[in-house]
Amino acid sequence: MRVYNFSAGPSTLPLEVLKKAQEELLDFAGTGMSVTEISHRDKAYEAVVRDAEALTRELLGVPDDYAVIFVQGGASTQFAAVPLNLMHSGKADYIVTGNFAKKAWQEGKIYGEAVKIGDSSDKVYTYIPDVDKLEYSEGADYVHITSNNTIFGTRYVKFPDCKAPLVADMSSDIFSREIDVSRFGVIYAGAQKNLAPAGVTIVIAKRSLIGDPLPVCPTMLRWKVQDENGSLYNTPPAFSIYMADLVLRNLKEKGGVKAINEVNEYKAGLLYDFIDNSSFYRNDVVPEFRSIMNVPFVTGGADTDAKFVAEAKKNGLVSLKGHRLVGGMRASIYNAMPVEGVKALIEFMKKFELENK
Ligand SMILES: *Cc1c(COP(=O)(O)O)cnc(C)c1O
């Protein structure tokens, strides 16, 4: 039986996509081989990479003067790639709104002066600092943010309006809501939350910013090199890019980012409304900053939380355990989580509340 999988990452993928991959597994595009067995220089494979790039451009409205590349090493490798490609003056600003934002900042410090200009750890990362009141550094090479906080469940509703190029880690909300790409210098995202299996990371970067990486920047981390080689500088994560392509085609069929955003708002609304109207469950995030992708909640007792996670699993609702830094529960309700999955979770929450109050 297929369960409803609320994992934060790697996470659930659209069922239609998994079936399509299954159907094509032994014979991809008439090659008589699976997509994982053919050369990445084969025309049939190159077409996959070009299609994934074209769909990314179309679905996110990426301007022509931006590179769209697929690389390896996860978002965590991009924490280093960002300074290595952009930190020319040796100084950059970071807004620390969660665990991954903090890791990006710490990585930035290896390469230069990474200035923490905002920090919401004083209230356990339950809010996003007011971006209009922050003191941006004069002459910074970029300002780094994390658009959606996967662990604590917050998101930016308004992005900084800063002089330096804005760099955003969008690992857990890319393709979930419409964004104006032209406001960003660089966007990057590990695929395993909202796009594909683990193994591929997407980078969208304004070409005028990436022509001059730092001399010590490894070739593999040079966005310019990846762009010039159409993401085929070396062997790419072939299967993950193929899956990303299928997911993007599926997203286009479903009406694109605007349409999925409406569904995402609806799903998150159902869950937050239920939690807010309950005296048993609680979500501590400042409402205006609540993520529509990751919804952490608690019952108020660690034992009850553990019981909730175990019983939910028996009911086909899996991976609801909260991150080890937060405890409690977390429902990750990415693009691929159907409305029925969220409704099933709410029905279970009602029943559990009645039995355990
Ligand atoms: C999961 C996640 C990461 C880490 O991604 P890896 O691909 O495991 O390196 C970084 N940033 C955010 C926002 C994430 O959700």
Ligand as a Chemical Component Dictionary entry (heavy atoms), coordinates in Angstrom:
data_LIG
# 
_chem_comp.id                   LIG 
_chem_comp.type                 NON-POLYMER 
_chem_comp.pdbx_formal_charge   0 
_chem_comp.three_letter_code    LIG 
# 
loop_
_chem_comp_atom.comp_id 
_chem_comp_atom.atom_id 
_chem_comp_atom.alt_atom_id 
_chem_comp_atom.type_symbol 
_chem_comp_atom.charge 
_chem_comp_atom.model_Cartn_x 
_chem_comp_atom.model_Cartn_y 
_chem_comp_atom.model_Cartn_z 
_chem_comp_atom.pdbx_ordinal 
LIG C1 C1 C 0 17.705 20.180 3.011  1  
LIG C2 C2 C 0 18.212 21.556 2.941  2  
LIG C3 C3 C 0 19.580 21.827 2.764  3  
LIG C4 C4 C 0 20.618 20.744 2.700  4  
LIG O1 O1 O 0 20.553 20.119 1.480  5  
LIG P1 P1 P 0 21.588 18.984 1.063  6  
LIG O2 O2 O 0 21.170 18.721 -0.342 7  
LIG O3 O3 O 0 21.372 17.835 1.984  8  
LIG O4 O4 O 0 22.954 19.527 1.160  9  
LIG C5 C5 C 0 19.975 23.145 2.674  10 
LIG N1 N1 N 0 19.086 24.148 2.747  11 
LIG C6 C6 C 0 17.777 23.933 2.938  12 
LIG C7 C7 C 0 16.838 25.082 3.031  13 
LIG C8 C8 C 0 17.298 22.624 3.039  14 
LIG O5 O5 O 0 15.993 22.409 3.227  15 
# 
loop_
_chem_comp_bond.comp_id 
_chem_comp_bond.atom_id_1 
_chem_comp_bond.atom_id_2 
_chem_comp_bond.value_order 
_chem_comp_bond.pdbx_ordinal 
LIG C1 C2 SING 1  
LIG C2 C3 SING 2  
LIG C2 C8 DOUB 3  
LIG C3 C4 SING 4  
LIG C3 C5 DOUB 5  
LIG C4 O1 SING 6  
LIG O1 P1 SING 7  
LIG P1 O2 DOUB 8  
LIG P1 O3 SING 9  
LIG P1 O4 SING 10 
LIG C5 N1 SING 11 
LIG N1 C6 DOUB 12 
LIG C6 C7 SING 13 
LIG C6 C8 SING 14 
LIG C8 O5 SING 15 
# 
